[in-house]
Amino acid sequence: MIPPLLVWHLTFLAVKCNPDPLVLCLLAKLGTGFDCASKGEIETILNLGVEPSRIIYAQPCKAKSFIRYAAEQGVKQMTFDNSDELYKINRFFPDAELLLRILTDDSSSLCRLSDKFGASMGTTKELLNLAKALDLNVVGVSFHVGSGASDPQSFAKAVQDSRMVFDEAAESGYDMKVLDVGGGFSGDLFEAMADVLSKALDEYFPPSVCIIGEPGRFYVSSAFTLACNIIARREIIDPATHEPRYMLYLNDGVYGNFASLIYDHQVALPRILSKSNQSIVCTRYSLWGPSCDGIDRITESCVLQGRLNVGDWLYFEEMGAYTSCCATKFNGFNDNHDVLYVSSDRGAAELLLKEHIEIQMENGLKNASIFPSTVVTSSSTMICHEDGAGSYGMAANRQLADTEPLMARIFVESLFAQQALHRN
Ligand SMILES: Cc1ncc(COP(=O)(O)O)c(C=O)c1O
């Protein structure tokens, strides 16, 4: 559970990234905080029994009714980045604990946020003076270097800017105590980012300042694997080589769990989960979703070992972030997901087993099961059934525990074998 380098005093999972009920439940049980961006997300987290003090409403431009709701529920921590928001908060929640979200250079990130949010450095002093005149309680600064950030140095610049805002706040009569370093962390770059961030924090902030983070994909990306069924196939003969290549149509696409290809600019890497033909000849494929739309393409070109056919299965790792939560019902397809949870992390499995029946009933999850196993190392699998309905599985991700996706795969294969036995 402890990140390789401890950069946060407190983390708030960005709920938007993956609001899977058992992900939320596990993290709630483990004491994580939650970054919510809407009334609905706040409701979901409060319903898990999480205290309002473990929620930050990290959306700088909120609806009036949502601010009122946060006030009623005692969710005090929230961000702002403009004067209109300050007037609104003054009217509906004058006791809120405010963090001033500042603009960052997010040019190296996959999903830029600074086009939409963040006070520029030239405007922060004025905003702090206005907050003071309104007698509002500004407790800190927040930033986000962009989701899927790739330049660790963007954290250093943002920390430096935050220091300037802390100093401006002191001039306005505030003694700020919180720095929210946002999200943007990824598994691959986490250590490099943590290193740059830790050094900058040491340089610019005393240990008395509480450092919080809002990681999203860092927590959940590797926690989910997606399994898809091939529902149709088209053979194309290459005119030059006379070799066949195939267009494969899967039961899931960019309007479903592959929404991350569009919204999160991800690339899907297919692997073979099960196949009926035992040939191992390298074959070129393009992969397509089930909808009628031409944009619904998963992979333009890939080579897989074997002649895949209708009924075979593929799987895709790292499918936990911005995937099922962005799925639509376009073209009459279902955005429901059954969930297969796999966990051999004893502590996590025990926590989940206690809760899952209740959660399953509340969320109407069908076939959601947790399989504690001494064989399967904590991992997760999301399965899409032939009828287009998907199913998801998870346990703990690489950051939470040692993950071995292959073990989850073996587990899923044995599950298919059991299902086949049932049918016969
Ligand atoms: C305010 C805020 N915090 C945290 C996150 C999570 O970011 P990531 O998934 O890159 O860690 C987001 C994502 O958009 C966000 O908008």
The ligand as an SDF file (V2000), in Angstrom:
LIG
                    3D

 16 16  0  0  0  0  0  0  0  0999 V2000
   -8.8870   17.8460  -10.2440 C   0  0  0  0  0  0  0  0  0  0  0  0
   -8.3640   16.5110  -10.6660 C   0  0  0  0  0  0  0  0  0  0  0  0
   -7.6760   15.7850   -9.7640 N   0  0  0  0  0  0  0  0  0  0  0  0
   -7.1880   14.5630  -10.0720 C   0  0  0  0  0  0  0  0  0  0  0  0
   -7.3990   14.0140  -11.3200 C   0  0  0  0  0  0  0  0  0  0  0  0
   -6.8320   12.6500  -11.6140 C   0  0  0  0  0  0  0  0  0  0  0  0
   -5.8030   12.7300  -12.5300 O   0  0  0  0  0  0  0  0  0  0  0  0
   -4.9230   11.4560  -12.9150 P   0  0  0  0  0  0  0  0  0  0  0  0
   -5.8300   10.3740  -13.2950 O   0  0  0  0  0  0  0  0  0  0  0  0
   -4.0700   11.9350  -14.0310 O   0  0  0  0  0  0  0  0  0  0  0  0
   -4.0820   11.1070  -11.7210 O   0  0  0  0  0  0  0  0  0  0  0  0
   -8.0880   14.7450  -12.3020 C   0  0  0  0  0  0  0  0  0  0  0  0
   -8.2850   14.2080  -13.6460 C   0  0  0  0  0  0  0  0  0  0  0  0
   -8.8220   14.7950  -14.5380 O   0  0  0  0  0  0  0  0  0  0  0  0
   -8.5900   16.0260  -11.9540 C   0  0  0  0  0  0  0  0  0  0  0  0
   -9.2820   16.7650  -12.8370 O   0  0  0  0  0  0  0  0  0  0  0  0
  1  2  1  0
  2  3  1  0
  2 15  2  0
  3  4  2  0
  4  5  1  0
  5  6  1  0
  5 12  2  0
  6  7  1  0
  7  8  1  0
  8  9  2  0
  8 10  1  0
  8 11  1  0
 12 13  1  0
 12 15  1  0
 13 14  2  0
 15 16  1  0
M  END
$$$$
